[in-house]
Amino acid sequence: MTEQTPRATAFPTSLLEEADGEGRNPTANPTMGEIISTRFSRRGLLKGSLAVSAIAATVSPLALVTADKAKAASSAFSFTEVEAGVDANHHVAPGYDADILLRWGDPLFPDAPAFDPRNQSAEAQRRQFGYNNDYVGYIPLDGSPTHGLLVVNHEYTNEHLMFPGIVQVVDGKAKIAPADQKRVDIEMAAHGGTIVEIRKVDGKWQVVRDGRYNRRITSATPMELTGPAAGHDRVKTSDDPTGTKVIGTVNNCAGGVTPWGTYVMAEENFHGYFAGKLPEGHAEAANYKRYGVPESTYQWANFYDRFDIAKEPHEPNRFGWIVEVDPMDPNSTPKKRTALGRFKHEGAESIVAKDGRVVFYLGDDERFDYVYKFVTAGRFDPNNRAANMNLLDEGTLYVAKFAPDGTLTWLPVVHGQGPLTAANGFNSQADVLIETRRAGDLLGATKMDRPEDIQPNHVNGKVYVMLTNNTRRTADQVDTANPRAKNAFGHIIEIAEDGGDFAATTGRWEVLLKCGDPSVAAVGASFSTETTKNGWFGMPDNCAVDSAGRLWVSTDGNSPKDTGRTDGLWAVDTEGEARATSKLFYRVPVGAEMCGPLFTPDDETAFVAVQHPGDGGEDWEGFARPSYYEDLSTRWPDFKDDMPVRPSVVAITKQGGGKIAV
């Protein structure tokens, strides 16, 4: 997810300039671009001085379709495409409704106050829908596709959009007033997650405010550390000498719903919440440098010592985990499952392997970092939910190594294997997991272009990896067979695990798409020729596979300045002659990021999350961004009921009912 944490003094001038993290991998491990380059050079597909546009066409043998075949291709999706563009509203394909279900500040309980942007409080926010909704999951109640629990992550806060009157424009630059404790407490309450009961009535979704499962999880919710790192000295603090009790969760990006019906939240850019300086020569210095701790984006350390590493040097080791929540018990304690590793987790989508073990795919969202998967030691029991509740405490974490010949090896991130020994500073599995990134470095994992959502497909047995971008790649890394310098648009990789077994330790890989505008030869995009000017996209971020096995991709980083369009949700064909054809189904308002998406089990509803609408709007003349800062309070009232002017979850349904895109 975009690293769009608030800045203390100014705002980015371009979404792409700030979109893909610092890039903190110091190793000489091969990058994915270098591997793609080597692979296709060996195949001899690129000879002589071919144009970059021709290079893109040779990314995969499956992408070598002729123009005639492309014209005859039959897409798995049936809908009239939305026109790409930029304005202050959202748009969905003709014949569909996009209804706002929840917005930041909406009451979740009968006693919750109505939203008032000029009279916010932490107490109110803890009873209201949180800020910047990201992951969206659906857990059916009694197996129903029309009555269930919506689980939603609240990734981070944008102070300049949340609080009227704190922004001033000085010499043409926006400045944010320093935060006081009241503002910090509201921010902390706006983070975390929401569990809320919803029901479809007469074709429209409604929030059940008196639902007995309704719950807010915040940066102050007590949590438990479990698994191999729990209780280790490196996670002990003055407030928690046991190393097992953590207060809160932050930067929950994407996530997942497990086969046994729990909700998992991925802690991503946790480094921005910490400030201060470690004592000279502290043992955690190299560890924290690898993760970018501290970045001091937020001002929480001014009021809470646990975010000041000078006072609590082990606190950052208690963040960067996968958090599991039991949505069926609103009084349960969320658990940070350390067996799945510590890094900047994007998501945690799962699938049951052939032998009943459960496989979770995990991306570390930073330039040049890695793709992982976790395979449980125990097997899923569909008839005994209680037997599954601690499956995430034991298993094997793997990191991916992509070879030039198209093969893939999953390397075990296990203490005592290979370089993961005391000689390299790993005295236990706890050390390996606390420093998962360094373990991946030593194992020689492949450096990727910001791994984000990774989605296994239960129908075709493939796995889809979203790689958003990497604008730090330099021109001297480019040759005729890839990679692209300043890879602003990203790509999608398709994995086929050996034997169709998601738990396999080997597999094969292909590039499904190289993203960007295919009409610009220098971009090197590889969409099919049937993809229209509205159908191409850049910066793939989240994705979903519906019950029919069709791939849907949402984006983060398209903007008026950089792509001439807003982010949105695209339908992407992965099979047959239509492979690599993309169509625009829904687009968000200017400045917003497209998150989610999630389909109900009957495929009759797509839930999508609209993050930070209006942010970065200075790139669009019609948005009048300077007055937006100065007169922020005038922008809060809902202009119309169908406009997401706050972060919102939107329910998309077909008019008259029926499955989406059929």
C-alpha positions in Angstrom: 0.0 0.0 0.0 1.2 3.5 -0.7 3.4 4.9 2.0 1.3 8.0 2.3 1.9 8.7 6.0 1.4 12.4 6.9 4.3 14.8 6.7 5.0 17.2 9.5 5.7 20.2 7.3 4.8 19.5 3.7 3.0 17.3 1.2 4.4 15.3 -1.8 4.2 17.0 -5.2 3.7 13.7 -7.0 2.1 10.5 -5.9 4.7 8.5 -7.7 7.6 10.3 -6.1 6.4 9.2 -2.6 4.7 5.9 -3.6 7.1 3.1 -3.1 9.1 3.3 0.1 12.7 4.1 0.8 14.2 0.8 -0.3 16.4 -0.5 2.5 17.8 -3.8 1.1 21.6 -3.5 1.2 22.3 -6.9 -0.3 23.6 -7.9 -3.7 20.8 -10.5 -4.1 19.5 -10.5 -7.7 16.5 -8.2 -8.4 13.4 -9.6 -10.2 14.2 -7.3 -13.1 17.7 -8.9 -13.5 16.2 -12.4 -13.3 13.5 -11.5 -16.0 16.3 -10.1 -18.1 18.5 -13.2 -17.8 15.6 -15.6 -18.4 14.4 -14.1 -21.6 17.9 -13.4 -22.9 18.7 -17.1 -22.5 15.6 -18.0 -24.5 16.9 -16.0 -27.4 13.6 -14.3 -27.9 15.2 -10.9 -28.1 17.8 -10.5 -30.8 19.3 -7.3 -32.2 18.1 -3.9 -31.2 14.3 -4.4 -30.7 12.1 -1.6 -29.5 11.1 -1.6 -25.9 7.5 -2.2 -26.9 8.6 -5.5 -28.5 10.4 -6.4 -25.4 7.2 -6.2 -23.4 5.5 -8.5 -25.9 8.0 -11.2 -25.2 7.6 -11.2 -21.4 5.7 -14.6 -21.5 5.2 -17.2 -24.2 1.5 -17.1 -23.2 1.4 -13.4 -24.1 2.5 -14.0 -27.7 -0.9 -13.8 -29.2 -1.4 -12.4 -32.7 -3.6 -9.4 -33.4 -6.1 -11.7 -35.2 -6.4 -14.0 -32.2 -6.7 -11.1 -29.9 -9.6 -9.8 -31.9 -11.4 -13.1 -31.5 -10.6 -13.5 -27.8 -13.5 -14.2 -25.5 -13.2 -12.5 -22.1 -14.5 -14.1 -18.9 -16.0 -10.7 -18.0 -19.2 -9.2 -19.4 -19.8 -5.5 -18.7 -19.6 -2.1 -20.4 -16.3 -0.5 -19.5 -16.1 2.7 -17.5 -14.2 5.6 -19.1 -11.0 6.4 -17.3 -10.6 10.0 -16.2 -10.4 12.4 -13.2 -13.1 14.1 -11.2 -14.4 14.4 -7.6 -16.9 11.5 -7.8 -16.7 7.7 -8.2 -18.0 5.8 -11.2 -19.1 2.3 -11.8 -19.9 0.3 -15.0 -23.4 1.0 -16.5 -26.0 -1.2 -15.1 -24.5 -1.3 -11.6 -25.0 0.6 -8.4 -22.1 1.8 -6.2 -23.7 2.5 -2.7 -21.7 3.9 0.2 -22.1 1.5 3.1 -19.7 3.0 5.7 -17.7 6.2 6.0 -15.1 7.4 8.4 -16.9 8.5 11.6 -20.2 6.5 11.0 -21.6 5.2 14.2 -21.2 1.4 14.8 -23.2 1.0 18.0 -26.6 2.3 19.2 -24.9 4.6 21.7 -22.2 5.9 19.3 -22.4 9.7 18.6 -23.0 11.1 15.1 -19.9 12.2 13.2 -18.9 15.8 13.8 -15.6 16.8 12.2 -15.4 19.9 14.3 -16.0 18.1 17.6 -13.9 15.0 17.3 -12.8 12.9 20.4 -11.0 9.7 20.9 -14.0 8.4 22.9 -16.3 9.0 19.9 -13.8 7.6 17.4 -13.6 4.3 19.4 -17.4 3.9 18.7 -17.2 5.0 15.1 -15.9 3.6 11.8 -12.1 4.3 11.6 -10.1 6.1 9.1 -8.6 5.1 5.8 -10.3 1.7 5.3 -8.0 -0.7 3.5 -8.6 -4.5 3.6 -12.2 -5.6 3.4 -13.3 -9.1 4.3 -16.7 -10.8 4.6 -17.5 -13.6 7.0 -21.0 -15.1 6.4 -23.3 -15.7 9.4 -25.0 -19.1 9.1 -23.4 -19.4 5.7 -25.4 -16.6 4.2 -24.1 -14.4 1.3 -26.5 -11.7 2.4 -26.0 -11.5 6.1 -22.5 -11.5 7.7 -19.7 -9.7 9.3 -17.7 -7.1 7.4 -14.1 -6.8 8.7 -12.2 -3.8 7.7 -8.6 -2.5 8.3 -7.9 1.1 9.1 -4.4 1.6 7.8 -3.3 5.1 8.7 -4.5 8.7 9.2 -4.1 11.8 7.1 -4.0 14.7 9.6 -4.5 17.3 6.9 -7.7 15.7 5.7 -9.0 14.8 9.2 -8.8 18.0 11.3 -10.2 21.3 10.1 -8.0 24.3 10.7 -4.6 22.6 11.3 -3.2 23.4 7.8 -1.9 26.7 6.7 -0.5 27.6 3.3 2.8 29.6 3.8 4.6 30.7 0.7 2.6 28.3 -1.4 3.4 25.3 0.8 1.0 23.6 3.2 2.2 23.4 6.8 0.5 21.3 9.5 0.3 22.6 13.1 2.1 20.4 15.7 -0.2 17.7 17.2 -1.4 17.9 20.8 -2.4 14.8 22.8 -6.1 15.1 21.9 -5.3 14.9 18.3 -2.9 12.0 18.8 -5.5 10.1 20.8 -8.0 10.6 18.0 -5.5 9.3 15.4 -4.7 6.3 17.6 -8.4 5.5 17.9 -8.9 5.9 14.1 -6.3 3.2 13.4 -6.8 -0.6 13.7 -9.9 -2.4 12.4 -13.7 -2.7 12.4 -15.9 -5.7 12.8 -19.5 -4.9 12.0 -22.6 -6.9 11.2 -24.3 -6.1 7.8 -27.4 -7.4 6.1 -28.7 -7.1 2.5 -32.3 -5.9 2.5 -34.3 -5.5 -0.7 -31.1 -5.6 -2.7 -29.2 -3.0 -0.6 -26.7 -3.5 2.2 -27.3 -2.0 5.7 -25.2 -1.8 8.8 -26.7 -3.6 11.9 -25.7 -1.2 14.6 -26.9 -3.3 17.4 -25.1 -6.4 16.1 -23.7 -8.4 18.9 -20.4 -8.9 17.1 -19.7 -5.3 16.4 -16.3 -4.2 17.6 -13.5 -1.6 17.1 -9.9 -2.6 17.4 -7.4 0.3 17.8 -3.8 1.3 18.6 -4.7 0.9 22.3 -6.4 -2.5 22.2 -4.6 -5.1 24.4 -3.1 -7.9 22.4 -1.0 -11.0 22.9 2.2 -12.1 21.3 2.2 -15.8 20.5 4.5 -18.2 18.7 8.3 -18.6 18.6 9.2 -14.9 19.4 6.7 -14.6 22.3 8.5 -14.1 25.6 11.9 -13.5 24.0 14.1 -10.9 25.7 14.0 -8.8 22.5 10.3 -8.2 22.8 10.3 -7.4 26.5 9.7 -3.8 27.7 9.4 -2.0 31.0 5.6 -2.2 30.8 5.7 -5.9 29.7 8.5 -7.8 31.3 6.9 -11.1 30.0 7.3 -10.1 26.4 3.8 -11.4 25.6 1.4 -8.4 26.1 1.3 -5.7 23.5 -0.8 -2.6 23.4 -2.4 -2.0 20.0 -1.7 -2.5 16.3 -0.8 0.0 13.6 -0.7 0.5 9.9 -3.0 -2.5 9.1 -2.8 -2.7 5.4 -4.4 -5.7 3.6 -5.2 -8.9 5.5 -7.3 -11.9 5.0 -10.0 -14.2 6.4 -8.8 -17.7 7.4 -10.6 -20.9 6.4 -11.8 -21.2 10.0 -13.3 -17.8 10.0 -10.9 -15.5 11.8 -9.8 -12.1 10.6 -6.1 -11.4 10.0 -4.6 -7.9 9.9 -1.2 -7.2 8.4 1.0 -4.6 10.1 2.8 -2.8 7.4 4.7 0.5 7.7 5.2 0.4 11.5 8.5 2.3 11.3 6.7 5.6 11.0 5.2 5.5 14.4 8.5 5.5 16.3 10.8 8.4 17.2 14.0 8.9 19.3 17.4 7.5 19.1 18.9 4.3 20.4 21.8 4.4 22.8 25.2 4.3 21.1 26.1 0.7 20.2 22.7 -0.7 21.0 22.2 -4.3 19.8 19.0 -3.5 17.8 20.7 -0.7 15.7 21.3 -2.8 12.6 17.9 -4.5 12.9 16.1 -1.2 13.0 18.1 0.3 10.2 16.9 -2.6 8.0 13.3 -1.7 8.7 13.7 2.1 8.7 13.0 2.6 12.4 12.5 5.3 13.5 11.0 7.5 10.8 9.1 9.8 13.2 6.2 10.4 10.8 3.7 10.5 13.6 4.1 12.5 16.9 2.8 9.8 19.2 6.2 9.5 21.0 5.7 13.0 22.4 2.9 11.7 24.6 3.5 7.9 24.8 7.0 6.6 25.8 6.5 3.3 24.2 6.9 5.0 20.8 10.2 6.5 21.8 13.0 4.0 21.2 15.4 5.9 23.5 13.0 5.0 26.3 11.6 1.7 25.1 14.3 0.2 22.7 12.5 -3.1 22.2 9.0 -1.7 21.4 9.4 -1.8 17.6 10.1 -5.5 17.7 6.5 -5.9 18.9 5.2 -4.5 15.6 5.4 -5.8 12.0 3.4 -9.0 12.6 0.3 -10.7 11.4 -2.6 -10.1 13.9 -5.3 -12.7 14.2 -8.7 -11.7 15.6 -11.7 -14.0 16.4 -14.7 -11.9 15.1 -17.2 -14.3 16.7 -16.0 -13.2 20.2 -16.0 -9.5 20.7 -14.2 -9.9 24.0 -11.4 -12.0 22.7 -7.8 -10.8 22.8 -6.2 -10.3 19.3 -3.0 -12.3 18.8 0.1 -11.3 17.0 1.3 -14.5 15.4 5.1 -14.3 15.3 5.6 -17.5 13.3 4.6 -15.7 10.1 7.6 -13.3 10.4 8.2 -9.7 11.0 8.3 -7.3 8.1 6.1 -4.7 6.4 3.3 -7.1 5.8 0.9 -6.1 3.0 -1.6 -9.0 3.3 -2.1 -12.6 4.3 -4.4 -14.4 1.9 -4.7 -18.1 2.5 -5.8 -21.4 0.9 -6.0 -25.0 2.1 -3.4 -27.3 0.5 -4.0 -30.8 -0.8 -3.0 -32.4 2.5 -5.1 -30.0 4.7 -2.3 -27.7 5.8 -3.0 -24.0 5.3 -0.8 -21.8 3.2 -0.6 -18.0 3.6 1.0 -15.8 1.0 2.8 -12.7 2.3 4.4 -9.7 0.6 6.9 -7.3 2.2 5.9 -4.0 0.7 9.1 -2.1 0.1 11.4 -1.7 -2.9 13.7 -4.7 -3.3 12.1 -6.7 -0.6 10.7 -10.2 -0.7 7.8 -12.6 -1.3 7.0 -15.1 1.5 4.6 -17.9 2.3 3.8 -19.7 5.5 2.7 -23.3 5.7 1.0 -24.4 8.9 2.3 -27.5 10.6 -1.2 -28.6 11.6 -4.1 -29.4 9.3 -7.3 -27.6 8.9 -10.3 -29.4 10.5 -13.5 -28.0 8.8 -15.6 -29.8 11.4 -13.9 -28.4 14.5 -13.3 -24.7 14.6 -11.7 -24.8 18.0 -9.0 -27.2 16.7 -7.9 -24.5 14.2 -7.6 -21.6 16.5 -3.8 -21.9 17.1 -2.7 -23.2 13.7 -0.8 -20.0 13.1 1.6 -20.6 16.0 3.4 -23.6 14.3 4.6 -24.0 10.8 7.3 -23.1 8.3 8.0 -19.6 6.8 9.5 -19.6 3.3 11.0 -16.8 1.2 10.9 -16.9 -2.6 13.8 -17.2 -5.0 12.9 -16.8 -8.6 15.3 -18.3 -11.1 16.1 -17.1 -14.6 14.8 -20.4 -16.1 11.3 -19.8 -14.8 11.6 -22.0 -11.8 10.8 -20.9 -8.2 12.3 -22.2 -5.0 10.8 -21.5 -1.6 13.7 -21.3 0.9 12.9 -22.2 4.5 13.4 -19.3 7.0 14.3 -21.7 9.8 16.9 -21.4 12.5 19.9 -23.7 11.9 19.4 -24.1 8.2 21.9 -22.6 5.8 23.2 -19.3 7.1 20.6 -18.8 9.8 22.9 -19.8 12.7 24.5 -18.3 15.7 27.6 -17.5 13.6 25.3 -14.9 11.9 23.7 -13.7 15.0 20.6 -16.0 15.0 20.6 -17.9 18.3 17.0 -19.1 18.0 14.0 -19.1 15.7 12.8 -16.0 17.6 15.9 -14.1 16.4 15.2 -15.3 12.8 11.6 -14.1 12.9 12.3 -10.8 14.6 14.9 -10.1 11.8 13.0 -11.8 9.0 14.4 -9.4 6.4 18.0 -10.1 7.3 17.3 -13.8 7.2 15.9 -13.4 3.7 19.0 -11.3 2.7 21.3 -14.1 3.9 19.3 -16.8 2.1 19.7 -15.0 -1.2 16.0 -14.3 -1.8 15.0 -12.4 -4.9 14.7 -8.6 -4.5 11.3 -7.6 -5.8 9.5 -4.4 -6.9 7.4 -3.8 -3.8 5.4 -7.1 -3.3 1.9 -6.2 -2.2 -1.2 -8.4 -2.3 -0.6 -12.1 -3.2 -3.8 -14.0 -4.1 -4.0 -17.8 -4.5 -6.7 -18.9 -7.1 -8.8 -21.8 -5.9 -10.1 -22.5 -9.4 -7.0 -22.6 -11.7 -4.4 -23.4 -8.9 -2.2 -20.3 -9.7 -1.0 -17.6 -7.4 -1.0 -13.9 -8.4 1.6 -11.5 -7.0 1.0 -7.7 -7.3 4.3 -5.8 -7.7 3.4 -2.1 -7.5 6.4 -0.2 -8.7 10.1 0.6 -8.1 11.0 4.1 -9.2 14.5 3.7 -7.7 15.7 1.4 -10.4 18.3 3.2 -12.4 19.0 3.3 -16.1 22.2 1.4 -15.9 20.2 -1.7 -14.9 18.2 -1.7 -18.1 19.0 -3.8 -21.1 16.9 -5.0 -24.1 15.3 -7.7 -22.1 14.2 -5.7 -19.0 13.9 -4.4 -16.4 12.5 -0.9 -16.9 14.3 2.0 -15.4 12.2 4.0 -13.0 9.5 1.2 -13.0 6.7 3.5 -12.2 3.9 1.2 -13.3 4.7 -2.2 -11.8 3.8 -5.7 -13.0 2.0 -8.9 -12.0 3.6 -12.3 -11.7 1.7 -15.6 -11.9 3.1 -18.6 -9.9 2.2 -22.2 -10.6 3.2 -24.4 -7.6 4.6 -27.8 -8.5 2.0 -30.5 -8.7 -0.7 -27.9 -8.2 0.1 -28.1 -4.4 0.1 -24.8 -2.7 2.4 -26.3 0.0 5.1 -27.3 -2.5 8.6 -25.9 -2.1 9.2 -25.5 -5.8 7.2 -24.1 -8.7 7.3 -22.1 -11.9 6.6 -18.4 -12.6 5.5 -16.2 -15.5 4.9 -12.5 -16.0 1.2 -12.0 -16.5 1.3 -8.3 -17.1 3.8 -5.4 -17.3 1.6 -2.4 -16.5 1.4 1.1 -17.9 0.2 2.8 -21.0 0.7 0.4 -24.0 0.4 3.2 -26.5 3.7 4.6 -25.3 6.4 2.3 -26.6 9.0 3.3 -24.0 6.7 2.1 -21.2 6.9 -1.5 -22.4 3.5 -2.5 -21.2 2.2 -5.9 -22.2 -1.6 -5.7 -22.1 -3.4 -7.5 -24.9 -4.3 -5.6 -28.1 -8.0 -5.9 -27.0 -7.3 -3.7 -24.0 -8.8 -0.3 -24.6 -7.4 3.1 -23.7 -9.6 2.8 -20.5 -8.5 -0.7 -19.7 -4.8 -0.2 -19.0 -3.6 0.6 -15.5 -0.5 1.2 -13.5 0.5 0.3 -9.9 -1.3 -2.9 -9.1 -1.8 -3.1 -5.4 -4.7 -5.2 -4.0 -6.5 -8.0 -5.8 -9.3 -10.5 -5.5 -10.3 -13.8 -7.1 -14.0 -14.3 -7.2 -15.8 -17.6 -6.9 -15.4 -18.2 -10.6 -11.7 -17.8 -10.4 -11.5 -14.5 -12.2 -8.9 -11.9 -11.2 -9.8 -8.4 -10.2 -7.0 -5.8 -9.6 -7.2 -2.5 -7.7 -4.5 0.2 -8.0 -2.6 2.7 -5.9 -0.8 5.7 -7.4 -2.6 6.6 -10.6 -3.1 10.4 -10.7 -3.9 13.2 -13.1 -0.3 14.2 -13.3 1.2 10.8 -13.8 -1.4 8.7 -15.7 -4.2 11.0 -16.5 -6.7 8.8 -14.5 -7.6 8.0 -11.0 -7.2 4.6 -9.3 -9.8 2.0 -9.8 -10.8 -1.7 -10.0 -9.9 -3.6 -13.2 -11.1 -7.0 -14.4 -8.1 -8.9 -15.8 -8.4 -12.0 -17.9 -5.8 -14.8 -17.1 -6.9 -17.6 -19.3 -7.1 -18.4 -23.0 -6.8 -16.0 -25.9 -8.1 -13.1 -23.8 -5.2 -13.5 -21.4 -3.7 -10.1 -20.4 -6.9 -8.2 -21.4 -8.0 -5.7 -18.8 -11.3 -3.7 -18.4 -12.1 -0.8 -16.1 -15.1 -1.6 -13.8 -15.0 1.1 -11.2 -12.9 4.3 -10.5 -12.5 6.4 -7.4 -12.5 10.2 -6.8 -9.5 12.3 -7.4 -6.7 11.8 -4.9 -8.2 8.5 -3.6 -6.6 5.1 -3.5 -8.5 1.9 -4.5 -8.4 -0.7 -1.7 -10.2 -4.0 -1.0 -11.7 -5.5 -3.2 -13.9 -8.3 -1.9 -16.7 -10.4 -3.4 -19.4 -12.1 -1.4 -19.6 -15.9 -1.8 -22.4 -15.6 -4.4 -20.5 -13.0 -6.5 -23.5 -10.6 -6.3 -21.7 -7.9 -4.4 -18.2 -6.4 -4.6 -17.1 -4.4 -1.6 -14.4 -1.9 -2.3 -12.6 0.6 0.0 -12.0 4.2 -1.0 -9.0 5.6 0.8 -8.2 9.3 1.4 -10.4 10.9 -1.3 -9.1 14.3 -2.2 -5.5 13.7 -1.2 -3.0 14.9 -3.8 -5.8 16.8 -5.6 -3.5 19.7 -6.4 -2.6 17.7 -9.5 -6.1 18.4 -10.9 -7.0 21.9 -11.7 -10.7 21.4 -10.9 -9.9 20.4 -7.4 -8.6 23.8 -6.3 -6.3 22.3 -3.7 -5.0 25.5 -1.9 -8.6 26.5 -1.0 -9.2 22.9 0.1 -6.6 23.3 2.8 -7.7 26.8 3.8 -11.4 26.0 3.9 -11.3 22.4 4.9 -14.5 22.5 7.0 -16.5 23.4 3.9 -15.5 20.2 2.2 -16.8 17.8 5.0 -20.5 17.9 4.4 -21.7 15.2 2.0 -22.3 16.9 -1.3 -24.6 14.1 -2.3 -25.4 10.8 -0.8 -23.6 8.9 -3.6 -20.3 10.7 -3.2 -17.5 9.3 -1.0 -16.0 12.5 0.4 -14.6 10.7 3.4 -12.8 7.3 3.4 -15.6 4.9 2.5 -16.6 1.3 2.0 -18.7 1.0 -1.2 -21.0 -1.9 -2.0 -21.3 -2.6 -5.8 -24.3 -4.6 -7.0 -26.0 -5.3 -10.3 -29.2 -3.4 -10.9 -32.0 -5.9 -10.7 -29.7 -8.4 -9.1 -27.4 -11.2 -10.3 -23.7 -12.0 -10.5 -21.2 -9.3 -11.2 -19.7 -9.1 -14.7 -21.7 -12.1 -16.0 
